[in-house]
Amino acid sequence: MPLGPLRRTAATALLALPLALPIAVTVPAQAALADAGGPSAQVASAVAASGGTDAHDDTYWAPALGKTGAELESALHEIISTDVTRLSYAQVWDALKVTDRDPADPTRVILLYQGTSVPASDNGGGVDQWNREHVWAKSHGDFGTAAGPGTDIHHLRPTDVTVNSDRGNLDFDEGGAENDEAPGNFSDGDSWEPREEDKGDVARMILYMSVRYEGGDGHPDLEADDAVGNGSAPRHGRLSVLLEWNAEDPPSAAELRRNDLVQSDFQGNRNPFIDHPEWAQQIWAS
């Protein structure tokens, strides 16, 4: 079976000594976690995350600064869950036409998984139209399209209808056969690997959902875990691979701009891992 590019078979886990000096120990990249999905999970990450922006540190993110692990996750959850506007599923159409607008042509949007530009007006359910892809598959927690996780545009993106169907509710991991409609994307029976340019975006969307939805407000407690084939459980993986993608594909200018638009024009909240991708390691690999 053909595999996607940049396969990794090992990663580096950091273990703290009594004097807080790190040493590197090589372990299998998909080794079982001590507490899969929890903030104390020991997840291998070969590359330190970089990029993002500190433009909001003195205001929006101030309560989270200086924290790590479970304390950081709790602070971020509180920040991104406060004073949030919840869109209807119908409103998502218009929101995506703004957040994912082609900078070269405001009448078009850029598709996830392909990077192609298509007319913003050509949305719907027909072949070759674009629709609303739930990056955190809505069946993982069975939250559907009701206001909340089902309409949170931090993880909803314009996607070709056929490609959206091909991805289905698969978890994210590496390997499989290349997708005919979206070259550079690979899938097998239990996972989807996006093209290189989208790997960091996908990772940060999944990590955002894991922190944003903790079981309050009648919504399921969503958790990123180090498994695939999660089915209808409120979990999404594979966490160790997502952390690698987050580190290896830093936030782009388009991703930062999108984060600004989601906050200023629609929901009032930000994805913390776009502004500070290093926070992912500080929560799940600390």
Sequence and secondary structure as in RCSB ss.txt:
>XXXX:A:sequence
MPLGPLRRTAATALLALPLALPIAVTVPAQAALADAGGPSAQVASAVAASGGTDAHDDTYWAPALGKTGAELESA
LHEIISTDVTRLSYAQVWDALKVTDRDPADPTRVILLYQGTSVPASDNGGGVDQWNREHVWAKSHGDFGTAAGPG
TDIHHLRPTDVTVNSDRGNLDFDEGGAENDEAPGNFSDGDSWEPREEDKGDVARMILYMSVRYEGGDGHPDLEAD
DAVGNGSAPRHGRLSVLLEWNAEDPPSAAELRRNDLVQSDFQGNRNPFIDHPEWAQQIWAS
>XXXX:A:secstr
    SS  SEEEEEEE TT  EEEEEEETT   TTTTSTT     SS       TTTTTTTGGGTT  HHHHHHH
HHHHHTSS     HHHHHHHHHHHTEETTEEEEEE TTT  EEETT BSSSTT EEEEESS TTTTT TTSTTTT
T TTSEEEEEHHHHHHHTT EE S SEE SSSTT EE SSEEE  HHHHHHHHHHHHHHHHH BS TT  B EE 
S S  TTSSEE  HHHHHHHHHHS   HHHHHHHHHIIIIISS   HHHH THHHHHHH  
